[in-house]
Amino acid sequence: MALGTDHVTSTTAATFIPEVWSDEIAAAYKKSLVAANLVKKMSFKGKKGDVVHIPVPARGNASAKAASTQVTLIAATETEVTISINKHYEYSRLIEDIVEAQALSSLRQFYTDDAGYSLGRQVDTDLVNLGQQFNVSTAGAGNFRYAGAFIGGDGSTAFDYTANTNAGNASALTAAGIRRTIQRLDDSDVPMDNRFFLIPPNVRNTILGLTEFTTFNSVGEAGSANSIRNGMIGDIYGVPVYVSSNAGTAKSAADGTGTSLGRVCLMAHKDSMVLVEQVGVRSQTQYKQEYLGTLFTADTLYGCAELRNYGGVALVVPV
Amino acid sequence: MKFKCIQSGNTVEFFQEHEILEMRKHTGYTEVPVEVVEAPKATKKTVVKQDETNIDG
């Protein structure tokens, strides 16, 4: 007797086969956030006020004392930097009871984790964008066109968003560009310690391709200590390098819209910018009976500003 | 010596010997060949003989 038909298959028995929902999630990977740990942090938790005033005294010059003459008084009206604590960001989800009862616990875990990440990313973005203000003559006038930046190719040519029919004149980072930027900080008496070099991933690619920073006869690092083996850049000319996918982007429009003209590397000193936290990231939940659900909210209140205009340099490289 | 960024097409110029050597190894740049400017050709001068005092012959 032929048995070629009427088999019990996964199609005919589909109603008996359960589906399995994983407790693991596959959310998008997080951007690497590093800026908040590199700059000066001031905590104003629990203190009242919305503006922080930081005095910026000018350094005086010594005067030669001539015999039988009065001393020379130094005339100076000291200035200040003000930091407005006006950045209040929140992340909220209202989880209805039916979802709470039926959904896997990974749902709530994800929302909690995502809240911290999204607020952290906002802080990081605000700090990275302070690079727009470096070397801009009028305080606070910098924007996404990076008027105070230089190109990565030589570190000495000013970045010009109008060059090449508004395509910009960004060029790939070179060792000479890094050295010129270090010299720029040295010329401004920026301390050699606590500097950092924040680069986007495409610049990491460039640096790992430069023999000056990778080959044994240049760096003297062999085996697993060599960048070719471990992929870590470490310090370049004494400046620690940090890679962040959240590094800045130069745009054709001042407000951050328009086309991307290049990614931005920042070489700066820790004290070149400041992050003032009044309320750190906190999370709260409240049961909302009118919606039969739980409102989950995380928020943070902070301010950030450029402290020293000469304390950092932005380098623009191709996207 | 000028070098052209492969990605953006923009050029940067270096004058120091060690920087030029570095740039020649940089995979993100190509060297822009120096254009050789040809010297203007000398025009032939016609020799005027001493007995040709009258150009009308």
Interface residues (C-beta under 8 A of the other chain):
Chain A: I151 G153 D154 T157 A163 N164 A167 G168 N169 A170 S171 A172 T174 A175 A176 T206 G209 L210 T211 E212 G262 P318
Chain B: F3 C5 I6 Q7 S8 G9 N10 T11 V12 E13 F14 E19 E22 M23 K25 H26 T27 G28 Y29
